[in-house]
């Protein structure tokens, strides 16, 4: 069963150490390569102006793949993560929510 995550982050130490656009692009490409190597597919990547942070929604084949990618990204110091967790669309969650209410 697939596992979708939502991550709120800022550039990590490695990404911040870049001084040129090419270096920043290389760091972002490294994040993308780790996600892809773990079977992840980025659904949305954007910037939350209210929080001054990046937001990514990524779907992995399973929770283990998501955890592996997170550990690898963290170990490479590519992102400083503010929050990361499972993401559900309302379409997926609503039936469970209403069933729980009786």
Order of alpha helices (4+ residues) and beta strands (2+ residues): beta-alpha-alpha-beta-beta-alpha-beta-alpha
